[in-house]
């Protein structure tokens, strides 16, 4: 008999996390190790839990899902991150995949699709639920210089109203590095103000529901 798949659920909404855990507990080849409320809790317990798969919400207080994904894969590259989100905008999905997530599943999918997604990423495949796959079909951002993964992460932090110093502390980089990225983001997007960055993030799904309806 093959080893059980070790899964951790990270979502700041307890009812969502508990619901996913209840679904997965019905499968005899899955072991839900923990349900955690934020990214920092996962980072703190990563080596102890040693999950095969992390079901990750993106918009969480403190350390968001994108930054958490980067840290998880840096420290434990064999872990597969599977994003669970309510947002189906192309920018949101491509950003998550660009940060190393192996799959993207909308929270309103049938329960068996979460299991299908886990099985797929365990086989080394990328998994997009039907809604997410359809959202990526149209060309997005054609003619605009694309943001790097790090720039996308910093855009999310800045759009939440954080100062350069706060972003530097969150991502463990220098303030000067944040300032450089900020200038590049504004140049690439053709935006001159922080308010404009926030508006862009909202319009492209990068900031929708942060800390509220993620």
C-alpha positions as CSV (number, residue, x, y, z in Angstrom):
1,X,0.0,0.0,0.0
2,X,1.4,3.4,-1.0
3,X,2.1,6.1,1.6
4,X,-0.7,8.5,2.4
5,X,-0.5,12.0,0.9
6,X,0.5,14.5,3.6
7,X,-1.7,17.7,3.2
8,X,-1.7,21.0,5.0
9,X,-4.6,23.5,4.5
10,X,-3.7,27.2,4.9
11,X,-6.7,29.6,4.9
12,X,-7.6,32.4,7.3
13,X,-11.3,31.5,7.2
14,X,-11.8,28.7,9.8
15,X,-15.1,27.5,8.2
16,X,-13.4,27.1,4.8
17,X,-10.4,25.3,6.2
18,X,-12.5,23.0,8.3
19,X,-14.8,22.3,5.3
20,X,-11.8,21.3,3.1
21,X,-10.4,19.1,5.9
22,X,-13.8,17.4,6.3
23,X,-13.8,16.7,2.5
24,X,-10.3,15.3,2.5
25,X,-10.8,13.2,5.6
26,X,-13.2,11.1,3.5
27,X,-10.3,9.7,1.5
28,X,-8.2,6.9,2.9
29,X,-5.0,7.9,1.0
30,X,-4.9,11.5,2.4
31,X,-3.7,12.6,5.8
32,X,-4.6,16.2,6.7
33,X,-1.7,17.2,9.0
34,X,-3.0,20.6,10.0
35,X,-5.3,23.5,9.1
36,X,-3.5,26.8,9.6
37,X,-4.8,30.4,9.5
38,X,-1.9,32.2,7.9
39,X,1.3,31.8,5.9
40,X,3.6,32.5,8.8
41,X,2.2,29.6,10.8
42,X,3.0,27.3,7.9
43,X,6.6,28.6,7.6
44,X,7.1,28.2,11.3
45,X,6.0,24.5,11.2
46,X,7.1,23.6,7.7
47,X,10.0,21.3,8.6
48,X,8.0,19.6,11.3
49,X,4.9,19.0,9.2
50,X,6.9,18.2,6.0
51,X,3.8,18.3,3.8
52,X,3.6,16.7,0.3
53,X,0.8,19.2,-0.7
54,X,-0.2,22.6,0.7
55,X,-3.7,23.9,-0.2
56,X,-3.0,27.6,-0.1
57,X,-5.3,30.6,0.1
58,X,-3.7,33.7,-1.4
59,X,-5.2,36.7,0.4
60,X,-4.4,36.3,4.1
61,X,-3.4,38.8,6.8
62,X,0.3,39.1,7.4
63,X,2.3,36.9,5.1
64,X,0.2,36.5,1.9
65,X,-0.1,33.3,-0.1
66,X,2.3,34.4,-2.9
67,X,5.1,35.3,-0.5
68,X,4.4,32.1,1.5
69,X,4.6,30.0,-1.6
70,X,8.0,31.5,-2.5
71,X,9.4,30.7,1.0
72,X,7.9,27.2,1.1
73,X,9.4,26.3,-2.3
74,X,12.8,27.8,-1.4
75,X,13.0,25.8,1.9
76,X,11.2,22.7,0.7
77,X,11.1,22.5,-3.1
78,X,9.6,19.0,-3.1
79,X,6.3,20.4,-1.6
80,X,3.6,21.0,-4.1
81,X,1.5,24.2,-3.6
82,X,-2.1,24.0,-4.8
83,X,-3.9,27.4,-4.7
84,X,-7.5,27.5,-3.6
85,X,-9.2,30.8,-4.3
86,X,-12.5,32.4,-5.2
87,X,-10.8,34.6,-7.9
88,X,-10.7,33.6,-11.5
89,X,-9.1,36.6,-13.2
90,X,-6.2,35.7,-15.5
91,X,-3.7,38.0,-13.7
92,X,-4.5,36.3,-10.4
93,X,-4.0,32.8,-11.8
94,X,-0.9,33.5,-13.8
95,X,0.7,35.3,-10.9
96,X,0.1,32.3,-8.6
97,X,1.5,29.9,-11.2
98,X,4.4,32.2,-11.8
99,X,5.3,32.0,-8.1
100,X,5.6,28.2,-8.3
101,X,2.1,27.0,-7.5
102,X,1.5,23.6,-9.2
103,X,-2.3,24.1,-9.5
104,X,-5.2,26.5,-9.1
105,X,-8.6,25.5,-8.0
106,X,-11.6,27.8,-7.4
107,X,-13.3,27.3,-4.1
108,X,-16.7,26.6,-5.6
109,X,-15.6,23.5,-7.5
110,X,-17.3,20.1,-6.7
111,X,-15.6,18.4,-3.8
112,X,-14.1,15.6,-5.9
113,X,-12.1,18.1,-8.0
114,X,-10.0,19.1,-5.0
115,X,-9.0,15.4,-4.7
116,X,-8.3,15.3,-8.5
117,X,-6.1,18.3,-8.2
118,X,-4.1,16.8,-5.3
119,X,-3.6,13.5,-7.3
120,X,-2.5,15.5,-10.4
121,X,0.1,17.6,-8.6
122,X,1.4,14.5,-6.9
123,X,2.0,12.9,-10.3
124,X,4.0,16.0,-11.2
125,X,1.4,17.6,-13.4
126,X,0.0,21.1,-13.3
127,X,-3.7,21.3,-12.5
128,X,-6.2,24.0,-13.4
129,X,-9.8,23.6,-12.7
130,X,-12.2,24.3,-15.6
131,X,-13.0,27.9,-14.4
132,X,-9.3,28.8,-14.0
133,X,-8.3,27.2,-17.3
134,X,-11.0,29.1,-19.1
135,X,-9.9,32.4,-17.5
136,X,-6.4,32.0,-18.9
137,X,-7.6,31.5,-22.5
138,X,-7.8,35.2,-23.5
139,X,-4.5,36.9,-24.1
140,X,-3.8,39.1,-21.1
141,X,-1.5,42.1,-21.0
142,X,-0.5,42.0,-24.7
143,X,1.8,44.8,-25.6
144,X,2.8,45.5,-22.0
145,X,6.1,44.6,-20.4
146,X,5.3,41.8,-17.9
147,X,6.1,42.1,-14.2
148,X,8.5,39.6,-12.8
149,X,7.4,37.3,-10.0
150,X,9.1,39.5,-7.4
151,X,7.6,42.6,-8.8
152,X,4.1,41.0,-8.6
153,X,4.7,40.2,-5.0
154,X,5.8,43.7,-4.2
155,X,2.9,45.1,-6.1
156,X,0.5,43.1,-3.9
157,X,2.3,44.4,-0.7
158,X,2.3,48.0,-1.9
159,X,-1.3,47.9,-3.0
160,X,-2.3,47.0,0.6
161,X,-0.9,50.3,1.7
162,X,2.4,49.2,3.1
163,X,5.4,51.5,3.1
164,X,8.7,50.6,1.4
165,X,10.1,49.8,4.8
166,X,7.2,47.5,5.8
167,X,7.5,45.7,2.5
168,X,11.3,45.3,3.0
169,X,10.7,43.8,6.4
170,X,7.9,41.4,5.2
171,X,10.0,40.1,2.3
172,X,13.4,40.3,4.1
173,X,15.0,42.6,1.5
174,X,16.5,46.0,1.6
175,X,14.5,49.2,1.4
176,X,16.6,50.2,-1.6
177,X,15.6,47.0,-3.4
178,X,12.0,47.7,-2.7
179,X,12.4,51.3,-4.1
180,X,14.0,50.0,-7.2
181,X,11.3,47.4,-7.8
182,X,8.6,50.1,-7.1
183,X,10.1,52.3,-9.8
184,X,10.2,49.4,-12.3
185,X,6.6,48.5,-11.5
186,X,5.4,52.0,-12.1
187,X,7.4,52.2,-15.4
188,X,6.1,48.9,-16.7
189,X,2.5,49.7,-15.9
190,X,2.7,53.3,-16.8
191,X,1.5,54.3,-13.3
192,X,2.8,57.3,-11.4
193,X,1.1,57.0,-8.0
194,X,0.6,54.5,-5.2
195,X,-3.2,55.0,-5.6
196,X,-2.8,54.0,-9.2
197,X,-1.0,50.8,-8.2
198,X,-3.8,50.0,-5.8
199,X,-6.4,50.7,-8.5
200,X,-4.5,48.5,-11.0
201,X,-4.3,45.7,-8.4
202,X,-8.0,45.8,-7.8
203,X,-8.9,45.9,-11.5
204,X,-6.7,42.9,-12.3
205,X,-7.7,40.8,-9.3
206,X,-4.4,41.0,-7.5
207,X,-5.9,42.6,-4.4
208,X,-9.6,41.5,-4.5
209,X,-10.8,40.4,-1.2
210,X,-7.6,40.8,0.7
211,X,-8.1,39.8,4.3
212,X,-11.9,39.7,3.7
213,X,-13.2,37.4,1.0
214,X,-10.1,35.6,-0.2
